[in-house]
Amino acid sequence: MAIGFLTAFPLSLALMFGITDIDAVLNSSLPSMEVFYQITQSRGIATFMMCWVVVVYYRESSLTKKLLAQHRPSIPIRSAIGSWQAPKTAFSRTFVDSIDMGSNENAFYGWMATDATSPMKHQAFKPKTWEETDVDIKISHCGVCASDLHTMRSGWGQTIYPCCVGHEIVGTAVRVGSQAREGIAVGDRVGVGPQGYTCRRPDCESCSKAQENYCPRRLGTYGDRYPDGSVSYGGFADYCRHNSYSVFSIPDGLASEDAAIMLCAGSTVYEPLKEHGAGPETSVGIIGIGGLGHLGVLFAKAMGCKSVVAFSRSGSKQEDALKLGADEYIAMAEQRDWAKQYASTLDLIICTVSDPQMPLQEYLGLLRPKGTFYQVGIPEEPLPQLDTMALVLNGTKIAFSDSASPANIREMLKLAAQKGIKSWTQLRPMNEANEAVADMERGKARFRYVLENRDS
């Protein structure tokens, strides 16, 4: 009874006397104190106190949101104060920053790589300059990808430090620009993969053909610089900001941790399967059974491929690979004649490993005539040299792929929900970001670590 009274009384006052202000507070992506400052200036101290009671105790309460949804008038979900900023007085700025409770135009918080060798540090960062095509996301989950490690240590080129990595992001849209793409509203569960921005210009050959993942002006979800000088930051954080055309709606049938890793790992293996037209007549080889490879097996089976053969160095993942649906498992270090035994048996190979010393010539020999080899793992060193004559005589095609187009990502998510595809993930709290990256590098993940903001 006491709890019910404490819940109902302030809510009743709010609904009777301050409904518009309460609606604004609950839907704004600004820190609570910045919103309070505005309300006090415009509506007086009484409304301020009423909002204080409701928000301090109930801002994240599903019960409160449900009650307000039933009683509030029809107010556009994109709050009228969604892009408002408090006057930058010394009092308001200092006081607000000291007790920030939400996403902030000037400071999100994340785990930041500050150089190529040091552990990440938890600190504030300034998101990209807000544009009305953007979406702010309160992050619930973010997968840990090998790309994060390569970027943190500047393995693929010099990284812009400090850098907040993570491009397998799922969370809740808390601020949606007035020119954002259709289909995204505040409160929606959404995700972001490796592509943070594409130009979508009609004269862009890639974008005009729905191949935005190859847009020459594309920017990564993290570690890239926008034309105005602001930097893109990823998902090892509490909030992120990205162009709405790179934001995907997450189907109801997918758990957030499963959907998160599909946005990079899943899309990276789905794209070559889709491009090749994989189906009942296709024999597929997946090299490397890890974050990408296990999803390669799952999606190849979901697409009805004739056979799926998993390749790994040792037999330690054989039981898992067969549980995933692989028809055969090849432990290359233990089956010395594997290259000869399986020569010319596969139509498509997806290689997820990034070892520059891998036996690439032997991998290519597994293909039937006119077969295709997709390299999706990206080594920091050059690939091994090849005997090209053998490839010529077999008509072998070698291709590379950079995740998937937005259309194929949406198709992949739909297929995963329809088929009930379940990623193999291990949840870790966001504050274990450094430990999760270290464990991933040691090969401990089965098969993908997903960082979770447990207060989301």
C-alpha positions as CSV (number, residue, x, y, z in Angstrom):
1,M,0.0,0.0,0.0
2,A,2.7,2.4,1.0
3,I,4.7,1.8,-2.2
4,G,1.5,2.2,-4.3
5,F,0.8,5.5,-2.6
6,L,4.3,6.8,-3.1
7,T,4.0,5.9,-6.8
8,A,0.6,7.2,-7.4
9,F,0.7,10.5,-5.5
10,P,3.5,12.3,-7.4
11,L,2.3,10.9,-10.6
12,S,-1.2,12.2,-10.0
13,L,0.1,15.6,-9.3
14,A,2.2,15.4,-12.4
15,L,-0.7,14.3,-14.6
16,M,-3.0,17.0,-13.1
17,F,-0.7,20.0,-13.2
18,G,2.4,19.4,-15.3
19,I,1.8,16.8,-18.0
20,T,3.6,18.6,-20.8
21,D,6.7,19.2,-18.7
22,I,6.7,15.6,-17.4
23,D,6.3,14.2,-20.9
24,A,9.3,16.4,-22.0
25,V,11.4,15.2,-19.1
26,L,10.7,11.5,-19.7
27,N,11.3,11.7,-23.4
28,S,14.2,14.1,-23.6
29,S,17.7,12.7,-24.2
30,L,19.2,15.6,-22.3
31,P,20.5,15.2,-18.7
32,S,17.7,15.6,-16.2
33,M,19.2,18.7,-14.6
34,E,19.4,20.5,-17.9
35,V,15.7,19.9,-18.5
36,F,14.9,21.0,-14.9
37,Y,16.9,24.2,-15.5
38,Q,14.8,25.0,-18.5
39,I,11.5,24.2,-16.8
40,T,12.3,26.4,-13.8
41,Q,13.1,29.3,-16.1
42,S,9.8,29.0,-17.9
43,R,7.3,27.5,-15.5
44,G,8.6,28.3,-12.0
45,I,9.8,26.4,-9.0
46,A,6.6,24.5,-8.3
47,T,6.8,22.6,-11.6
48,F,10.5,22.1,-11.1
49,M,9.8,20.4,-7.7
50,M,7.1,18.2,-9.2
51,C,9.3,17.1,-12.0
52,W,12.2,16.4,-9.6
53,V,10.0,14.0,-7.6
54,V,8.8,12.1,-10.6
55,V,12.1,11.9,-12.4
56,V,14.5,11.1,-9.6
57,Y,12.3,8.1,-8.6
58,Y,10.6,7.1,-11.8
59,R,12.5,8.3,-14.9
60,E,13.5,4.7,-15.8
61,S,10.4,3.1,-14.4
62,S,8.4,1.0,-16.9
63,L,5.3,1.5,-14.6
64,T,5.6,5.3,-14.9
65,K,6.0,5.2,-18.6
66,K,3.0,2.9,-18.9
67,L,0.8,5.2,-16.8
68,L,1.9,8.3,-18.6
69,A,1.3,6.6,-22.0
70,Q,-2.3,5.9,-20.9
71,H,-3.1,9.4,-19.7
72,R,-0.9,12.0,-21.6
73,P,-2.4,14.0,-24.4
74,S,-1.2,13.3,-28.0
75,I,2.2,14.9,-27.9
76,P,4.7,14.2,-30.7
77,I,7.2,11.6,-29.4
78,R,10.1,13.7,-30.7
79,S,10.0,16.0,-27.8
80,A,9.8,19.7,-28.4
81,I,12.8,20.3,-26.2
82,G,14.7,17.3,-27.6
83,S,17.3,19.6,-29.2
84,W,17.3,22.3,-26.5
85,Q,20.4,23.2,-24.6
86,A,20.5,24.9,-21.3
87,P,22.2,28.4,-21.1
88,K,25.9,27.7,-20.5
89,T,26.1,29.6,-17.2
90,A,28.9,28.5,-14.8
91,F,26.3,27.3,-12.3
92,S,24.1,25.3,-14.7
93,R,27.1,23.7,-16.6
94,T,29.1,22.7,-13.6
95,F,26.1,21.5,-11.5
96,V,24.6,19.6,-14.4
97,D,27.9,17.9,-15.4
98,S,28.4,16.8,-11.8
99,I,25.2,14.8,-11.6
100,D,24.6,13.9,-15.3
101,M,21.9,11.2,-15.6
102,G,21.4,10.9,-19.4
103,S,22.8,11.5,-22.8
104,N,24.4,14.9,-23.1
105,E,25.1,17.1,-26.2
106,N,28.6,17.7,-24.9
107,A,29.6,14.5,-23.0
108,F,28.9,10.8,-23.4
109,Y,31.0,8.4,-21.3
110,G,32.9,5.3,-22.6
111,W,35.9,3.1,-22.5
112,M,38.6,4.9,-24.5
113,A,41.8,3.7,-26.0
114,T,44.2,6.5,-25.5
115,D,47.2,4.9,-27.3
116,A,48.2,1.6,-29.0
117,T,49.3,-0.2,-25.8
118,S,47.6,1.1,-22.7
119,P,44.4,-0.3,-21.2
120,M,41.2,1.6,-22.1
121,K,40.2,4.3,-19.7
122,H,36.6,5.2,-18.7
123,Q,36.2,8.9,-19.5
124,A,34.0,11.5,-21.2
125,F,34.0,12.1,-24.9
126,K,32.2,14.6,-27.1
127,P,30.0,12.9,-29.7
128,K,29.8,14.0,-33.3
129,T,28.0,17.4,-33.9
130,W,24.3,16.8,-33.8
131,E,22.4,16.9,-37.1
132,E,18.7,16.4,-37.6
133,T,19.4,13.2,-39.5
134,D,21.0,11.7,-36.4
135,V,19.8,9.3,-33.7
136,D,21.1,9.2,-30.1
137,I,21.1,5.7,-28.7
138,K,21.2,4.6,-25.1
139,I,23.4,1.5,-25.4
140,S,22.3,-1.8,-23.8
141,H,24.7,-4.2,-25.6
142,C,27.8,-4.1,-27.7
143,G,29.8,-7.0,-29.1
144,V,33.5,-7.3,-28.9
145,C,35.0,-7.7,-32.4
146,A,38.5,-8.4,-33.6
147,S,38.3,-5.1,-35.5
148,D,38.2,-3.3,-32.1
149,L,41.5,-4.9,-31.2
150,H,43.1,-4.1,-34.6
151,T,42.0,-0.5,-34.3
152,M,43.0,0.0,-30.6
153,R,46.6,-1.0,-31.5
154,S,46.7,0.9,-34.8
155,G,47.1,-2.4,-36.6
156,W,45.4,-1.2,-39.8
157,G,46.9,2.3,-39.8
158,Q,47.1,5.1,-37.4
159,T,44.1,5.4,-35.1
160,I,42.6,8.7,-34.0
161,Y,43.1,8.7,-30.2
162,P,41.3,8.7,-27.9
163,C,39.1,6.1,-29.6
164,C,35.9,4.4,-28.3
165,V,35.6,1.2,-30.3
166,G,32.6,-1.1,-30.7
167,H,30.5,-1.5,-33.8
168,E,28.0,-4.2,-32.8
169,I,25.6,-1.9,-30.9
170,V,22.1,-2.4,-29.7
171,G,20.1,0.0,-27.5
172,T,17.2,2.3,-27.3
173,A,16.6,5.4,-29.4
174,V,16.4,8.3,-27.0
175,R,16.6,11.2,-29.4
176,V,15.6,11.2,-33.1
177,G,16.3,14.1,-35.4
178,S,13.4,15.7,-37.3
179,Q,14.9,14.6,-40.7
180,A,15.8,11.0,-39.6
181,R,14.8,8.2,-41.8
182,E,11.2,6.9,-41.5
183,G,10.6,4.0,-39.1
184,I,12.6,5.2,-36.1
185,A,11.0,6.7,-33.0
186,V,12.1,7.4,-29.5
187,G,11.8,4.3,-27.4
188,D,12.5,1.9,-30.3
189,R,15.1,-0.9,-30.0
190,V,17.7,-0.2,-32.6
191,G,21.2,-1.2,-33.6
192,V,24.3,0.1,-35.5
193,G,27.0,-1.9,-37.3
194,P,30.4,-0.9,-38.8
195,Q,29.0,1.7,-41.2
196,G,28.5,5.0,-39.4
197,Y,27.8,7.1,-42.4
198,T,27.3,6.8,-46.2
199,C,26.7,9.7,-48.6
200,R,23.5,8.4,-50.3
201,R,24.1,10.9,-53.1
202,P,22.4,10.1,-56.4
203,D,25.7,10.5,-58.3
204,C,27.4,7.9,-56.0
205,E,27.7,4.7,-58.0
206,S,27.7,2.5,-54.8
207,C,24.9,4.2,-53.0
208,S,22.7,4.5,-56.0
209,K,23.0,0.7,-56.5
210,A,22.1,-0.1,-52.9
211,Q,25.7,-1.0,-52.2
212,E,26.3,1.7,-49.5
213,N,28.8,-0.6,-47.8
214,Y,31.2,0.3,-50.6
215,C,30.5,4.1,-50.7
216,P,33.8,5.9,-51.2
217,R,32.7,8.6,-48.7
218,R,31.6,6.1,-46.0
219,L,32.8,6.6,-42.4
220,G,33.2,4.0,-39.8
221,T,31.1,3.8,-36.7
222,Y,34.3,4.7,-34.7
223,G,37.7,6.1,-35.5
224,D,36.7,8.3,-38.4
225,R,36.6,12.1,-38.8
226,Y,33.5,13.9,-40.1
227,P,34.0,16.9,-42.5
228,D,33.4,19.3,-39.6
229,G,36.2,17.8,-37.7
230,S,34.2,15.8,-35.2
231,V,35.1,12.2,-34.6
232,S,32.9,9.0,-34.7
233,Y,32.8,7.0,-31.5
234,G,31.5,3.5,-31.0
235,G,29.6,1.3,-28.5
236,F,31.9,0.7,-25.5
237,A,29.9,3.5,-24.0
238,D,26.7,4.6,-22.4
239,Y,25.3,6.5,-25.4
240,C,26.3,6.9,-29.1
241,R,25.2,9.2,-31.9
242,H,24.9,8.1,-35.5
243,N,23.3,8.9,-38.8
244,S,19.8,7.4,-38.9
245,Y,20.4,5.8,-42.2
246,S,23.0,3.6,-40.5
247,V,20.6,2.7,-37.7
248,F,18.6,-0.5,-37.9
249,S,15.3,-1.6,-36.2
250,I,15.8,-4.8,-34.3
251,P,13.0,-7.4,-34.9
252,D,11.1,-8.5,-31.8
253,G,12.1,-12.1,-32.2
254,L,15.8,-11.4,-31.6
255,A,17.5,-11.0,-28.2
256,S,19.6,-7.8,-28.0
257,E,22.9,-9.7,-27.5
258,D,22.2,-11.9,-30.5
259,A,21.2,-9.1,-32.7
260,A,24.2,-7.0,-31.7
261,I,26.9,-9.4,-33.1
262,M,24.9,-10.0,-36.2
263,L,25.3,-6.3,-37.2
264,C,29.0,-6.9,-37.9
265,A,30.0,-10.6,-37.5
266,G,26.7,-11.8,-39.0
267,S,26.5,-9.3,-41.8
268,T,30.2,-10.0,-42.8
269,V,29.4,-13.7,-43.4
270,Y,25.9,-13.1,-44.7
271,E,27.0,-10.8,-47.5
272,P,29.1,-13.4,-49.4
273,L,26.5,-16.1,-48.9
274,K,23.9,-13.7,-50.4
275,E,26.2,-12.6,-53.2
276,H,27.0,-16.1,-54.2
277,G,23.4,-17.2,-54.1
278,A,24.0,-19.9,-51.5
279,G,21.3,-22.5,-51.3
280,P,20.3,-26.1,-51.7
281,E,22.9,-26.7,-54.5
282,T,25.8,-25.1,-52.6
283,S,28.6,-26.8,-50.6
284,V,30.1,-24.2,-48.2
285,G,33.3,-24.2,-46.3
286,I,33.7,-22.0,-43.2
287,I,37.4,-21.5,-42.2
288,G,37.7,-20.4,-38.6
289,I,35.0,-21.2,-36.0
290,G,34.8,-18.0,-33.9
291,G,32.7,-14.9,-33.8
292,L,32.3,-14.7,-37.5
293,G,32.7,-18.4,-38.4
294,H,30.0,-19.7,-36.0
295,L,27.5,-17.3,-37.6
296,G,28.7,-18.4,-41.0
297,V,27.6,-22.0,-40.1
298,L,24.3,-20.8,-38.7
299,F,23.4,-18.7,-41.7
300,A,24.5,-21.2,-44.3
301,K,22.3,-23.8,-42.7
302,A,19.4,-21.4,-42.4
303,M,19.7,-20.7,-46.2
304,G,19.4,-24.4,-46.9
305,C,22.9,-25.1,-48.2
306,K,23.6,-28.7,-49.3
307,S,26.6,-29.1,-47.0
308,V,28.5,-27.0,-44.5
309,V,32.1,-28.0,-43.6
310,A,33.8,-26.3,-40.7
311,F,37.6,-25.9,-40.7
312,S,39.6,-25.1,-37.6
313,R,43.2,-25.8,-36.4
314,S,42.4,-28.3,-33.7
315,G,39.6,-30.5,-32.6
316,S,38.7,-28.4,-29.6
317,K,35.7,-26.8,-31.3
318,Q,34.4,-29.9,-33.1
319,E,31.5,-30.6,-30.7
320,D,30.4,-27.0,-30.8
321,A,30.6,-26.8,-34.6
322,L,28.5,-29.9,-35.0
323,K,25.9,-28.5,-32.6
324,L,25.8,-25.3,-34.7
325,G,24.8,-27.5,-37.7
326,A,28.1,-28.2,-39.5
327,D,27.9,-31.4,-41.5
328,E,31.6,-32.1,-41.2
329,Y,34.5,-30.7,-39.1
330,I,38.1,-30.6,-40.2
331,A,40.9,-30.2,-37.6
332,M,43.7,-29.2,-39.9
333,A,46.5,-29.6,-37.5
334,E,45.4,-33.1,-36.7
335,Q,44.3,-34.3,-40.1
336,R,47.5,-34.0,-42.1
337,D,46.0,-35.0,-45.5
338,W,43.0,-32.7,-45.2
339,A,43.9,-30.6,-48.3
340,K,44.2,-33.7,-50.5
341,Q,41.1,-35.4,-49.0
342,Y,38.8,-32.5,-49.5
343,A,40.2,-31.1,-52.7
344,S,37.6,-29.8,-55.3
345,T,34.7,-30.5,-52.9
346,L,33.4,-27.0,-52.2
347,D,31.6,-24.3,-54.2
348,L,32.1,-21.5,-51.8
349,I,34.6,-20.8,-49.0
350,I,34.3,-18.0,-46.4
351,C,37.6,-17.5,-44.6
352,T,37.2,-15.6,-41.4
353,V,40.8,-16.0,-40.1
354,S,43.3,-13.1,-40.3
355,D,46.5,-15.0,-39.9
356,P,49.0,-13.9,-42.6
357,Q,50.7,-17.4,-42.4
358,M,47.5,-19.3,-43.2
359,P,47.8,-22.1,-45.8
360,L,46.0,-20.0,-48.5
361,Q,47.0,-22.1,-51.4
362,E,45.7,-25.2,-49.8
363,Y,42.4,-23.5,-49.0
364,L,41.9,-22.5,-52.6
365,G,42.5,-26.1,-53.7
366,L,39.3,-27.1,-51.8
367,L,37.2,-25.3,-54.5
368,R,35.5,-26.9,-57.4
369,P,36.1,-25.3,-60.8
370,K,34.7,-21.8,-60.9
371,G,34.4,-21.8,-57.1
372,T,34.7,-18.6,-55.0
373,F,36.9,-17.9,-52.1
374,Y,35.8,-15.0,-49.9
375,Q,38.4,-13.5,-47.5
376,V,36.6,-11.6,-44.8
377,G,39.2,-11.7,-42.0
378,I,41.6,-8.8,-42.5
379,P,45.3,-9.5,-41.6
380,E,47.5,-6.7,-40.5
381,E,50.2,-8.1,-42.8
382,P,50.1,-9.1,-46.5
383,L,48.4,-12.4,-47.5
384,P,50.7,-15.3,-48.5
385,Q,52.0,-15.5,-52.1
386,L,50.1,-17.8,-54.5
387,D,50.8,-20.1,-57.3
388,T,48.5,-18.4,-59.8
389,M,48.7,-21.2,-62.5
390,A,46.7,-23.6,-60.3
391,L,44.1,-20.9,-59.8
392,V,43.9,-20.1,-63.5
393,L,43.4,-23.8,-64.5
394,N,40.6,-24.1,-62.0
395,G,38.9,-20.8,-62.8
396,T,39.1,-19.9,-59.1
397,K,37.6,-16.6,-58.0
398,I,39.0,-14.7,-55.0
399,A,36.8,-12.0,-53.5
400,F,36.8,-9.7,-50.5
401,S,33.8,-8.3,-48.6
402,D,33.2,-5.4,-46.2
403,S,30.2,-6.4,-44.1
404,A,26.8,-6.0,-45.8
405,S,24.7,-3.4,-47.5
406,P,21.9,-1.9,-45.4
407,A,19.3,-3.8,-47.4
408,N,21.1,-7.1,-46.8
409,I,21.5,-6.4,-43.1
410,R,17.7,-5.8,-42.8
411,E,17.1,-9.1,-44.7
412,M,19.6,-10.9,-42.5
413,L,17.9,-9.7,-39.3
414,K,14.5,-10.7,-40.7
415,L,15.8,-14.2,-41.6
416,A,17.4,-14.6,-38.2
417,A,14.1,-13.8,-36.4
418,Q,12.1,-16.0,-38.7
419,K,14.5,-19.0,-38.3
420,G,15.1,-18.5,-34.6
421,I,18.9,-18.1,-35.1
422,K,20.6,-17.9,-31.8
423,S,24.1,-16.4,-31.7
424,W,26.5,-18.0,-29.2
425,T,27.4,-15.2,-26.9
426,Q,28.8,-14.6,-23.5
427,L,27.6,-11.5,-21.6
428,R,30.1,-9.4,-19.7
429,P,29.4,-6.1,-17.8
430,M,30.5,-3.0,-19.7
431,N,33.0,-2.2,-16.9
432,E,34.9,-5.4,-17.9
433,A,35.7,-4.0,-21.3
434,N,39.5,-4.3,-20.9
435,E,39.2,-7.9,-19.5
436,A,36.9,-8.9,-22.3
437,V,39.2,-7.6,-25.0
438,A,42.2,-9.5,-23.4
439,D,40.2,-12.7,-23.1
440,M,39.1,-12.4,-26.8
441,E,42.7,-12.0,-27.9
442,R,43.5,-15.2,-25.9
443,G,40.8,-17.1,-27.8
444,K,38.6,-17.7,-24.8
445,A,35.3,-16.5,-26.2
446,R,32.7,-19.0,-27.2
447,F,32.0,-17.4,-29.6
448,R,31.5,-13.7,-29.0
449,Y,31.7,-11.5,-25.9
450,V,28.9,-9.0,-25.6
451,L,29.3,-6.1,-23.2
452,E,26.2,-5.1,-21.4
453,N,25.2,-1.9,-19.7
454,R,23.3,-3.5,-16.8
455,D,21.5,-0.3,-15.8
456,S,19.9,0.0,-19.2
